Amino acid sequence: MKIAIIGTGNLGKSIAMGLVEENAYTSLYLTKRNLSSIQEFKSTENVILTSSNVEAVQASEILIFAVQPSHFESVLSEITPHLNKMHLLISTVKGVDIAKIEAICGTKQSIIRAMPNTAIAVGKSMTCLCSNSKDEKVIQTAQGVFDKLGHSMMISESQMQAATVVCASGIAFWMRLIRASTQAAIQLGFDSVVAQQLAMYTCEGAANLLITNGKHPEEEIDQVTTPRGCTIEGLNEMEHKGLSSSLIQGMVASFQKISQIKKEQL
């Protein structure tokens, strides 16, 4: 696959790292105004660094946009004259819907909106996708890119703001839970390095149990809770203090904020 990442900032760099790690391209163009911050890719085979978006578009088939929302319209206007029907446009730009992209690039262009998270850098992103295309080949191509970088799922465009909260912001929420587990482990007598390892690998194991077994979390909880035992004592204390409620309320608050931002942009 001939891929270009237009705007190799934090997210674009994470995507590039994942693609390089998985060797998921025949050529990979990375664009940025100032190339000094992406020099680590300079010696990578078949990776080309350029400050020219047009050059990257002309040499590529899959265009992944990771620019700032305020720059997206001008970038699209710049590259639209150089698009052809073979180009697949994948936008990771938050808050910009397909209709806005079509207004600049045309309704015949295949467009995918993608909402990955920063775990894409280590091939573990949960990426939600939606499309203006009914062509299964187009959808499979987009999913093929992101399945190499974790797990992808097609959803409706109306759910993309919620997916931003659950998956993209969700990384920060899970990091905070891991940090809290680490702090508890330190209080229980482990040094900080060991405490973090205990927390993060236990978190990884919990997720993999659900992924592998396909069970509901409560089924796995039942496996480790015994009558009058220490696990149920701890769980109940956490719920008394509002663990589940606080997490739900926090995610709803994030959704309300992103919805407010969306309204302000209209």
C-alpha positions as CSV (number, residue, x, y, z in Angstrom):
1,M,0.0,0.0,0.0
2,K,1.2,3.5,-0.9
3,I,0.3,5.5,2.2
4,A,0.7,9.2,3.0
5,I,0.2,10.7,6.4
6,I,-0.7,14.4,6.0
7,G,0.4,16.2,9.1
8,T,2.8,14.1,11.2
9,G,2.2,15.6,14.6
10,N,1.6,13.5,17.8
11,L,-1.1,11.3,16.3
12,G,0.4,11.2,12.9
13,K,3.7,10.1,14.3
14,S,2.0,7.4,16.4
15,I,0.3,6.0,13.2
16,A,3.6,6.1,11.4
17,M,5.3,4.2,14.2
18,G,2.6,1.6,14.1
19,L,2.8,1.2,10.3
20,V,6.6,1.0,10.4
21,E,6.5,-1.6,13.2
22,E,4.0,-3.7,11.2
23,N,5.8,-3.1,7.9
24,A,2.3,-2.3,6.5
25,Y,3.2,-0.2,3.4
26,T,5.1,-0.3,0.2
27,S,5.9,3.4,0.5
28,L,5.1,5.8,3.4
29,Y,5.1,9.6,2.9
30,L,5.2,11.8,6.1
31,T,4.4,15.5,5.7
32,K,5.1,18.3,8.1
33,R,6.0,21.9,7.8
34,N,9.1,21.5,10.1
35,L,10.7,18.1,9.4
36,S,13.1,18.3,12.3
37,S,10.6,16.7,14.7
38,I,10.3,13.5,12.5
39,Q,13.9,12.9,11.7
40,E,13.8,9.5,13.4
41,F,12.0,8.2,10.4
42,K,14.6,9.5,7.9
43,S,16.6,6.3,7.7
44,T,13.6,4.0,7.6
45,E,13.3,2.1,4.4
46,N,10.7,3.3,2.0
47,V,9.7,6.2,4.2
48,I,9.9,9.7,2.6
49,L,9.8,12.9,4.6
50,T,8.5,16.0,2.8
51,S,7.0,19.4,3.6
52,S,4.9,19.2,0.4
53,N,1.4,17.7,0.8
54,V,1.0,17.7,-3.0
55,E,4.1,15.6,-3.5
56,A,2.8,13.1,-0.9
57,V,-0.7,12.9,-2.5
58,Q,0.6,12.4,-6.0
59,A,2.8,9.5,-4.9
60,S,0.2,7.8,-2.7
61,E,-3.1,6.0,-2.8
62,I,-4.2,6.1,0.8
63,L,-4.1,9.5,2.4
64,I,-4.4,9.7,6.2
65,F,-5.1,13.2,7.5
66,A,-3.8,14.0,11.0
67,V,-3.7,17.8,10.9
68,Q,-5.2,20.3,13.3
69,P,-8.9,21.0,12.7
70,S,-8.1,24.7,12.0
71,H,-5.7,23.7,9.2
72,F,-7.8,20.9,7.6
73,E,-9.9,23.0,5.2
74,S,-6.9,24.7,3.7
75,V,-5.0,21.4,3.4
76,L,-8.0,19.8,1.6
77,S,-8.3,22.8,-0.8
78,E,-4.6,22.5,-1.6
79,I,-4.6,18.8,-2.4
80,T,-8.1,18.5,-4.0
81,P,-6.9,19.4,-7.6
82,H,-4.4,16.5,-7.4
83,L,-7.0,13.8,-6.3
84,N,-8.2,11.0,-8.5
85,K,-10.8,8.3,-8.1
86,M,-8.2,5.8,-6.8
87,H,-7.4,8.0,-3.7
88,L,-8.9,6.9,-0.4
89,L,-9.1,9.7,2.1
90,I,-9.0,8.8,5.8
91,S,-9.5,11.6,8.2
92,T,-8.5,11.4,11.9
93,V,-9.4,15.1,12.4
94,K,-11.8,15.5,15.3
95,G,-15.1,17.2,14.8
96,V,-15.0,17.4,11.0
97,D,-17.8,15.3,9.4
98,I,-17.8,13.6,6.0
99,A,-20.2,16.2,4.5
100,K,-17.7,19.0,5.2
101,I,-14.9,17.0,3.5
102,E,-17.2,16.2,0.5
103,A,-18.0,19.9,0.2
104,I,-14.4,20.5,-0.7
105,C,-13.3,17.3,-2.3
106,G,-16.5,16.2,-4.0
107,T,-19.1,13.5,-3.2
108,K,-17.5,10.9,-5.5
109,Q,-14.3,10.7,-3.4
110,S,-14.1,7.7,-1.1
111,I,-13.9,9.1,2.4
112,I,-13.3,7.4,5.8
113,R,-13.5,9.0,9.2
114,A,-11.2,7.2,11.7
115,M,-11.0,7.7,15.4
116,P,-7.9,5.8,16.6
117,N,-6.1,6.3,19.9
118,T,-2.5,6.8,20.8
119,A,-2.0,3.0,21.4
120,I,-1.8,2.8,17.6
121,A,1.9,3.4,18.1
122,V,2.3,0.0,19.7
123,G,-0.3,-1.8,17.5
124,K,-3.0,-1.8,20.1
125,S,-5.4,0.9,19.0
126,M,-9.2,0.6,19.2
127,T,-10.1,2.5,16.0
128,C,-13.7,3.4,15.1
129,L,-14.5,4.0,11.4
130,C,-17.4,5.4,9.3
131,S,-17.6,6.0,5.6
132,N,-19.5,7.7,2.8
133,S,-18.8,4.6,0.6
134,K,-20.8,1.5,0.3
135,D,-18.0,-0.2,-1.6
136,E,-16.9,-3.2,0.5
137,K,-13.4,-3.0,-1.0
138,V,-12.9,0.6,0.2
139,I,-14.1,-0.3,3.7
140,Q,-12.0,-3.5,3.8
141,T,-8.9,-1.4,2.7
142,A,-9.4,1.0,5.5
143,Q,-10.1,-1.7,8.1
144,G,-7.0,-3.6,6.8
145,V,-4.8,-0.6,7.6
146,F,-6.1,-0.2,11.1
147,D,-6.4,-3.9,11.9
148,K,-2.7,-4.0,11.5
149,L,-2.5,-1.4,14.2
150,G,-4.9,-2.9,16.7
151,H,-8.6,-3.5,16.3
152,S,-11.1,-1.6,14.1
153,M,-14.9,-1.3,14.0
154,M,-17.3,0.3,11.6
155,I,-19.9,2.5,13.3
156,S,-22.4,5.2,12.2
157,E,-21.1,8.7,11.8
158,S,-23.6,9.8,14.5
159,Q,-21.6,7.7,17.0
160,M,-18.2,9.2,16.3
161,Q,-18.3,11.8,19.0
162,A,-19.1,9.2,21.6
163,A,-16.3,7.0,20.2
164,T,-13.9,9.8,20.7
165,V,-14.7,9.8,24.4
166,V,-14.8,6.0,24.8
167,C,-11.7,5.2,22.8
168,A,-9.5,8.3,22.4
169,S,-10.1,10.0,25.7
170,G,-10.5,6.5,27.1
171,I,-6.8,6.0,27.0
172,A,-6.4,8.8,29.6
173,F,-9.2,7.3,31.8
174,W,-7.5,3.9,31.9
175,M,-4.1,5.4,32.5
176,R,-5.6,7.2,35.6
177,L,-7.0,3.9,36.8
178,I,-3.6,2.2,36.4
179,R,-1.9,5.1,38.2
180,A,-4.4,4.7,41.1
181,S,-3.7,1.0,41.3
182,T,0.0,1.7,41.3
183,Q,-0.4,4.2,44.2
184,A,-2.4,1.6,46.1
185,A,0.4,-1.0,45.5
186,I,3.0,1.4,46.8
187,Q,0.9,2.0,50.0
188,L,0.8,-1.8,50.4
189,G,4.5,-2.1,50.4
190,F,5.8,-2.4,46.8
191,D,8.4,0.0,45.4
192,S,7.1,2.3,42.6
193,V,8.6,0.4,39.6
194,V,7.3,-3.0,40.8
195,A,3.9,-1.4,41.7
196,Q,3.4,0.0,38.2
197,Q,4.3,-3.4,36.6
198,L,1.8,-5.1,38.9
199,A,-0.9,-2.6,37.9
200,M,-0.3,-2.5,34.2
201,Y,0.2,-6.2,33.5
202,T,-2.9,-7.0,35.6
203,C,-4.9,-4.5,33.5
204,E,-3.6,-6.1,30.3
205,G,-4.5,-9.6,31.6
206,A,-8.0,-8.5,32.5
207,A,-8.6,-7.1,29.0
208,N,-7.2,-10.1,27.3
209,L,-9.4,-12.4,29.4
210,L,-12.5,-10.6,28.0
211,I,-11.0,-10.5,24.4
212,T,-10.1,-14.2,24.4
213,N,-13.1,-15.6,26.3
214,G,-15.8,-13.2,25.1
215,K,-17.3,-13.1,28.5
216,H,-19.1,-10.3,30.3
217,P,-16.8,-8.6,33.0
218,E,-19.1,-9.8,35.8
219,E,-18.5,-13.4,34.8
220,E,-14.8,-13.0,35.2
221,I,-15.3,-11.1,38.5
222,D,-17.3,-14.1,39.8
223,Q,-14.2,-16.2,39.2
224,V,-12.2,-14.3,41.8
225,T,-14.9,-13.3,44.4
226,T,-15.7,-15.7,47.2
227,P,-18.2,-15.4,50.0
228,R,-16.9,-13.1,52.7
229,G,-13.6,-12.8,50.8
230,C,-11.2,-9.9,50.4
231,T,-12.0,-9.3,46.7
232,I,-15.7,-8.6,47.2
233,E,-14.9,-6.5,50.3
234,G,-12.7,-4.3,48.1
235,L,-15.1,-4.1,45.3
236,N,-18.0,-3.1,47.5
237,E,-15.9,-0.5,49.2
238,M,-15.0,1.0,45.8
239,E,-18.7,1.0,44.7
240,H,-19.7,2.7,48.0
241,K,-17.1,5.4,47.2
242,G,-18.6,5.8,43.6
243,L,-16.0,4.0,41.4
244,S,-18.5,3.0,38.6
245,S,-20.6,6.1,39.0
246,S,-17.6,8.5,38.8
247,L,-16.2,6.8,35.7
248,I,-19.6,6.9,33.9
249,Q,-20.2,10.6,35.0
250,G,-16.7,11.5,33.8
251,M,-17.2,10.0,30.4
252,V,-20.6,11.6,30.0
253,A,-19.0,15.0,31.0
254,S,-16.4,14.5,28.3
255,F,-19.1,13.7,25.8
256,Q,-21.0,16.9,26.8
257,K,-17.9,18.9,26.3
258,I,-17.1,17.6,22.9
259,S,-20.7,18.2,21.9
260,Q,-20.4,21.8,23.0
261,I,-17.2,22.2,21.0
262,K,-19.0,20.8,18.0
263,K,-21.9,23.3,18.3
264,E,-19.5,26.2,18.6
265,Q,-17.8,25.1,15.4
266,L,-21.1,25.1,13.4
